[in-house]
Amino acid sequence: MSPLNRISAAAAGIHLSDEETRRYSRHLVMPEVSIDGQRRLKAARVLCVGAGGLGSPILAYLAAAGIGRLGIVDPDAVDHSNLQRQIIHGTPRVGHPKVASARDRILEINPNVEVETHEVALRADNAMRICHDYDVIVDGTDNFPTRYLVNDCCALLGKPNVYGSIFRFEGQCTVFWAERGPCYRCLFPEPPPPGAVPSCAEGGVLGVLPGVIGVMQAIETIKLIIGLGDPLVGRLLAFDALRMRFRELRLHKDPACPLCGERRTIHGLIDYERFCGAAPQECPVPEMTVQELRDRLAARDDLVLIDVREPSEYQICRIPGARLIPLGELPARMREFDPAHAIAVHCKSGARSAAAVRAFQAAGFHRAKNVRGGILAWSKEIDPSVPTY
């Protein structure tokens, strides 16, 4: 049975209490929603993957709307750096599991909602089991392995995937539903090379932007459940906050898509970390610890320390003596260095600097090393006065 047919069948036996009638009265007086639509919302089961920037407005508004069962998947704990945008969490909940923090807030908003928490990372070995009992999956993640995993799981289970993404001042929203339109792989057959697209942790995000995109995802979810309007199947809505402008892009199903095309080659979940190049490298780059870096800097030998973060990150904090060369500028500036010198490269946590070391090695700099853990490790293990972000 398709998810929406299941909702229709379940809604026939749903009863709204007097309290629920008062709570949802602004819905009930709308002929497009009415008591039948509210029953469908109460019968629906929605899984939100991620309880962060996008998940916060998604969960809050779906709870307020009266979704009967909300599932939350997130392995992380609330951190101070989350509070600028993840409004479902508060300062007193720093250090608490995100799923528990979100559950408590949801029940404050609407105690009629049944909340299921999954304090795990969604992986190929648990995704089908977790997603199976939900009607709609809402993707509030921020990394490519999980996006491909959610997409493939939804396509294999026949469920709609309400997709959103954010970065700096821009966001996107669409509905991937392989049975009625394209899937994520139709749009992005292959992931970008590792490090080519900075994460929000590296590139930043305007704190209010997830509110816009997350609310759009919540709207699309409600429309799908009730059967309202024209869902974003086959259409992607792109938002530019700096220009306050929306653009709509038409998406088409790819007949050659390996997941939902005419000759499918994907019939099950795969290793998404490896597929996206996020798995550990078989030949890791040479590394040094922050303790080794401290000792080398103190010895004042020929070590050259390079910081490949962005200038805005360098303004927040820096390791004394580091020379700032953003990763994107590095290929054009390698001639500034002597291959005979020892080179240490750091970034925020070690990913971008590892890419920089590989570039140095390819150019013949065989004494280049990555600073393991980046400036976060330096702050934690060497100099706590260096602020983290």
C-alpha positions as CSV (number, residue, x, y, z in Angstrom):
1,M,0.0,0.0,0.0
2,S,1.3,3.4,-0.9
3,P,2.0,5.8,2.0
4,L,-0.8,8.2,1.0
5,N,-3.3,5.4,0.6
6,R,-2.3,4.1,4.1
7,I,-2.9,7.6,5.5
8,S,-6.4,7.7,3.9
9,A,-7.3,4.3,5.3
10,A,-6.1,5.2,8.8
11,A,-7.7,8.6,8.8
12,A,-11.2,7.0,8.5
13,G,-10.9,5.7,12.0
14,I,-9.4,8.8,13.5
15,H,-11.3,10.9,16.1
16,L,-10.4,14.4,17.2
17,S,-10.9,15.2,20.9
18,D,-12.5,18.4,22.1
19,E,-9.1,19.8,22.9
20,E,-7.8,18.9,19.5
21,T,-10.8,20.6,17.9
22,R,-10.0,23.8,19.7
23,R,-6.3,23.5,19.0
24,Y,-6.7,23.0,15.2
25,S,-9.8,25.2,14.8
26,R,-7.9,27.5,12.2
27,H,-7.4,24.4,10.1
28,L,-10.8,23.0,10.5
29,V,-12.5,26.2,9.2
30,M,-10.5,26.0,6.0
31,P,-12.4,24.1,3.3
32,E,-9.1,22.9,1.8
33,V,-8.2,21.2,5.1
34,S,-11.4,20.7,7.1
35,I,-11.8,17.9,9.7
36,D,-10.9,15.3,7.0
37,G,-7.6,16.9,6.4
38,Q,-6.9,17.2,10.1
39,R,-7.6,13.5,10.5
40,R,-5.1,12.7,7.8
41,L,-2.5,14.8,9.6
42,K,-3.2,12.9,12.8
43,A,-3.0,9.6,10.9
44,A,0.3,10.5,9.3
45,R,3.7,9.2,10.3
46,V,6.6,11.5,9.4
47,L,10.4,10.9,9.9
48,C,12.7,13.9,10.0
49,V,16.3,13.0,9.4
50,G,18.3,15.6,11.3
51,A,17.3,17.8,14.3
52,G,19.5,20.7,13.4
53,G,19.0,23.9,11.4
54,L,16.4,22.5,9.0
55,G,15.0,20.0,11.4
56,S,14.1,22.7,14.0
57,P,11.4,24.5,12.0
58,I,10.3,21.2,10.3
59,L,9.7,19.5,13.6
60,A,8.2,22.5,15.4
61,Y,5.6,23.3,12.6
62,L,4.7,19.7,11.9
63,A,4.1,19.2,15.6
64,A,2.0,22.3,15.8
65,A,0.1,21.2,12.7
66,G,-0.9,17.9,14.4
67,I,1.1,15.2,12.8
68,G,0.2,12.1,14.7
69,R,3.7,10.5,14.9
70,L,7.0,12.3,14.4
71,G,10.2,10.4,14.2
72,I,13.6,12.1,14.7
73,V,17.0,10.7,13.7
74,D,20.1,12.4,14.9
75,P,23.2,11.1,16.7
76,D,24.5,14.4,17.9
77,A,24.3,16.5,21.1
78,V,23.4,20.1,21.3
79,D,26.4,22.4,21.0
80,H,26.7,26.2,21.6
81,S,27.5,26.6,17.9
82,N,24.0,25.2,17.1
83,L,22.0,27.8,18.9
84,Q,22.5,30.5,16.2
85,R,20.0,28.7,14.0
86,Q,18.7,25.5,15.6
87,I,15.8,27.1,17.4
88,I,14.2,24.0,18.7
89,H,17.1,23.7,21.2
90,G,17.9,26.2,24.0
91,T,20.9,27.1,26.0
92,P,19.9,24.9,29.0
93,R,20.0,21.9,26.6
94,V,23.6,22.2,25.5
95,G,25.2,18.9,25.9
96,H,21.9,17.0,25.8
97,P,21.1,14.6,22.9
98,K,19.4,16.5,20.1
99,V,16.7,14.0,19.7
100,A,15.8,14.3,23.4
101,S,15.9,18.1,23.3
102,A,13.7,18.2,20.2
103,R,11.3,15.7,21.7
104,D,10.9,17.8,24.9
105,R,10.2,20.9,22.8
106,I,7.7,19.1,20.5
107,L,5.7,17.9,23.5
108,E,5.7,21.4,24.9
109,I,4.2,22.6,21.6
110,N,1.7,19.8,21.2
111,P,1.4,16.9,23.7
112,N,-0.9,15.1,21.3
113,V,2.0,14.2,19.1
114,E,3.7,10.8,19.5
115,V,7.4,11.3,19.3
116,E,9.9,8.5,18.4
117,T,13.6,9.2,18.8
118,H,16.4,7.4,17.0
119,E,19.7,8.6,18.6
120,V,21.8,7.0,15.8
121,A,23.4,8.0,12.6
122,L,21.3,6.9,9.7
123,R,23.3,4.2,7.9
124,A,22.9,1.6,5.2
125,D,22.5,-1.1,7.9
126,N,19.6,0.6,9.7
127,A,17.9,3.0,7.3
128,M,15.4,0.6,5.8
129,R,14.3,-0.6,9.2
130,I,13.9,3.0,10.6
131,C,12.2,4.5,7.5
132,H,9.9,1.5,6.8
133,D,7.1,2.5,9.2
134,Y,6.9,6.2,8.2
135,D,4.8,7.7,5.3
136,V,6.9,10.7,4.5
137,I,10.7,11.2,5.0
138,V,12.0,14.8,5.4
139,D,15.7,15.3,4.7
140,G,17.2,17.8,7.1
141,T,20.8,16.6,6.7
142,D,23.9,18.5,5.7
143,N,26.2,15.9,4.1
144,F,26.2,14.0,0.8
145,P,26.4,10.4,2.1
146,T,23.2,10.8,4.1
147,R,21.4,12.6,1.3
148,Y,22.1,9.8,-1.1
149,L,21.2,7.3,1.5
150,V,17.8,9.0,2.3
151,N,17.1,9.2,-1.4
152,D,17.9,5.6,-2.2
153,C,16.0,4.4,0.9
154,C,12.9,6.4,-0.1
155,A,13.0,5.2,-3.7
156,L,13.4,1.6,-2.7
157,L,10.5,1.9,-0.2
158,G,8.3,4.0,-2.5
159,K,8.1,7.0,-0.1
160,P,8.4,10.7,-0.9
161,N,11.6,12.5,0.2
162,V,11.0,16.1,1.1
163,Y,14.4,17.6,0.4
164,G,16.1,20.8,1.6
165,S,19.6,22.2,1.6
166,I,21.2,25.4,2.8
167,F,24.6,27.1,2.5
168,R,25.5,30.6,3.5
169,F,22.7,32.8,2.0
170,E,21.1,30.2,-0.3
171,G,18.7,27.3,0.0
172,Q,16.8,24.8,-2.0
173,C,13.6,22.8,-1.6
174,T,12.0,20.1,-3.7
175,V,10.2,16.7,-3.3
176,F,12.0,13.7,-4.7
177,W,9.5,10.9,-5.3
178,A,10.7,8.2,-7.7
179,E,7.2,6.9,-8.3
180,R,5.9,10.3,-9.5
181,G,9.0,12.2,-10.7
182,P,12.8,12.4,-10.5
183,C,14.9,11.3,-7.5
184,Y,18.1,12.9,-6.2
185,R,20.3,10.8,-8.4
186,C,18.4,12.0,-11.5
187,L,19.7,15.5,-10.5
188,F,23.1,14.5,-9.1
189,P,24.2,11.1,-10.6
190,E,27.6,11.5,-8.9
191,P,28.6,13.3,-5.7
192,P,31.1,16.2,-5.9
193,P,34.7,15.4,-5.1
194,P,35.5,15.3,-1.4
195,G,36.1,18.9,-0.1
196,A,34.8,20.5,-3.3
197,V,31.7,21.8,-1.5
198,P,32.3,23.2,2.0
199,S,30.0,22.1,4.8
200,C,28.0,24.7,6.8
201,A,30.6,24.2,9.6
202,E,33.3,25.3,7.2
203,G,31.4,27.9,5.0
204,G,28.8,29.1,7.5
205,V,25.1,29.7,7.1
206,L,22.9,32.7,7.9
207,G,21.1,31.8,11.0
208,V,17.6,32.6,9.8
209,L,18.0,30.8,6.4
210,P,17.1,27.3,7.7
211,G,13.8,28.8,9.0
212,V,12.8,29.7,5.4
213,I,13.8,26.4,3.8
214,G,12.6,24.3,6.8
215,V,9.2,25.9,6.7
216,M,9.0,25.2,3.0
217,Q,9.7,21.5,3.7
218,A,7.0,21.5,6.4
219,I,4.5,23.0,4.0
220,E,5.3,20.4,1.3
221,T,5.0,17.6,3.8
222,I,1.5,18.8,4.9
223,K,0.4,19.3,1.3
224,L,1.5,15.7,0.5
225,I,-0.4,14.3,3.5
226,I,-3.6,16.2,2.9
227,G,-3.4,16.1,-0.9
228,L,-3.4,19.8,-1.4
229,G,-2.1,22.0,-4.2
230,D,0.8,21.3,-6.4
231,P,3.7,19.7,-4.6
232,L,7.3,20.3,-5.7
233,V,7.7,17.0,-7.5
234,G,9.8,17.7,-10.6
235,R,10.3,21.3,-9.5
236,L,13.2,22.8,-7.4
237,L,12.7,26.1,-5.6
238,A,15.9,28.0,-5.1
239,F,16.1,30.9,-2.6
240,D,18.7,33.7,-2.5
241,A,18.4,35.6,0.8
242,L,20.7,38.4,-0.2
243,R,18.6,39.3,-3.2
244,M,15.4,38.1,-1.6
245,R,14.6,36.2,-4.8
246,F,13.1,32.8,-5.6
247,R,13.8,30.9,-8.8
248,E,12.0,27.7,-9.9
249,L,13.9,25.0,-11.9
250,R,12.3,22.2,-13.7
251,L,13.6,18.7,-12.9
252,H,13.2,15.8,-15.2
253,K,13.4,12.1,-14.5
254,D,16.6,10.6,-16.0
255,P,15.8,7.4,-18.0
256,A,19.4,6.3,-17.4
257,C,19.1,6.8,-13.6
258,P,20.6,3.7,-12.0
259,L,18.0,3.9,-9.2
260,C,14.7,4.8,-10.8
261,G,15.4,4.7,-14.5
262,E,14.4,2.2,-17.2
263,R,17.4,-0.1,-16.5
264,R,18.0,0.0,-12.8
265,T,21.3,-1.2,-11.5
266,I,20.8,-0.2,-7.8
267,H,18.5,-2.6,-6.0
268,G,19.7,-2.1,-2.4
269,L,21.6,0.3,-0.2
270,I,25.4,0.7,-0.7
271,D,28.4,2.0,1.2
272,Y,27.6,5.8,1.0
273,E,30.7,7.0,2.8
274,R,32.8,5.2,0.2
275,F,30.5,6.3,-2.7
276,C,30.9,9.9,-1.7
277,G,34.6,9.6,-1.0
278,A,34.1,10.2,2.7
279,A,35.5,6.9,3.8
280,P,39.0,6.9,5.2
281,Q,41.7,7.0,2.5
282,E,43.5,3.8,1.9
283,C,46.7,5.9,1.7
284,P,46.4,8.6,4.4
285,V,48.4,11.7,4.1
286,P,51.4,12.2,6.5
287,E,50.3,13.8,9.7
288,M,51.7,15.5,12.8
289,T,49.9,16.0,16.1
290,V,49.3,19.4,17.6
291,Q,51.9,18.5,20.3
292,E,54.5,17.9,17.6
293,L,53.5,21.2,16.0
294,R,53.9,23.0,19.3
295,D,57.4,21.5,19.8
296,R,58.5,22.3,16.2
297,L,57.3,25.9,16.5
298,A,59.1,26.3,19.8
299,A,62.3,24.9,18.2
300,R,62.2,27.6,15.5
301,D,63.4,25.2,12.8
302,D,62.7,25.4,9.1
303,L,59.0,24.4,9.5
304,V,56.5,26.5,7.6
305,L,53.0,26.6,9.0
306,I,50.1,27.2,6.5
307,D,46.5,27.9,7.4
308,V,44.2,26.9,4.5
309,R,41.0,28.2,6.1
310,E,39.1,31.3,4.8
311,P,39.9,34.8,6.0
312,S,36.7,35.1,8.0
313,E,37.8,32.0,10.0
314,Y,41.3,33.4,10.4
315,Q,39.8,36.5,12.0
316,I,38.1,34.3,14.7
317,C,41.2,32.5,15.8
318,R,44.6,31.6,14.6
319,I,47.8,29.6,15.6
320,P,50.6,32.1,16.1
321,G,53.0,32.0,13.1
322,A,50.6,30.5,10.7
323,R,50.5,31.9,7.2
324,L,47.0,32.3,5.7
325,I,46.5,30.8,2.2
326,P,42.9,29.7,1.6
327,L,42.7,26.3,0.0
328,G,41.3,27.6,-3.2
329,E,44.3,29.9,-3.7
330,L,46.9,27.3,-2.9
331,P,47.6,25.8,-6.4
332,A,48.5,29.2,-7.7
333,R,50.8,30.1,-4.7
334,M,52.8,26.9,-4.3
335,R,55.8,28.6,-6.1
336,E,56.1,30.8,-2.9
337,F,57.5,27.8,-1.1
338,D,60.7,25.7,-1.2
339,P,60.1,22.0,-1.6
340,A,63.1,21.4,0.7
341,H,61.4,23.0,3.7
342,A,59.2,21.1,6.1
343,I,55.6,22.3,5.7
344,A,52.7,21.8,8.2
345,V,49.2,22.6,7.0
346,H,46.1,23.1,9.2
347,C,42.5,24.0,8.8
348,K,39.6,23.9,11.2
349,S,39.5,20.1,11.8
350,G,41.9,18.5,9.3
351,A,39.8,17.7,6.2
352,R,40.8,20.7,4.0
353,S,44.4,20.6,5.2
354,A,44.5,16.9,4.2
355,A,43.5,17.9,0.6
356,A,46.1,20.6,0.7
357,V,48.8,18.2,1.7
358,R,47.8,15.9,-1.2
359,A,48.2,18.8,-3.6
360,F,51.6,19.6,-2.1
361,Q,52.7,16.0,-2.5
362,A,51.5,15.9,-6.2
363,A,53.7,19.0,-6.8
364,G,56.8,17.4,-5.3
365,F,56.6,18.7,-1.7
366,H,57.4,15.5,0.1
367,R,57.9,17.0,3.5
368,A,54.4,18.4,3.8
369,K,52.3,17.1,6.7
370,N,48.7,17.6,7.9
371,V,48.1,18.9,11.4
372,R,45.7,16.2,12.8
373,G,42.5,17.8,14.2
374,G,43.3,21.3,13.0
375,I,42.9,24.4,15.1
376,L,40.1,22.7,17.1
377,A,42.7,20.2,18.4
378,W,45.1,23.0,19.1
379,S,42.5,24.8,21.2
380,K,41.5,21.6,23.1
381,E,45.0,20.2,23.7
382,I,47.5,23.1,23.5
383,D,45.9,26.5,24.1
384,P,42.4,26.7,25.5
385,S,42.4,30.5,25.0
386,V,42.0,30.0,21.3
387,P,38.2,30.2,20.7
388,T,36.4,27.4,18.9
389,Y,33.6,27.9,16.3
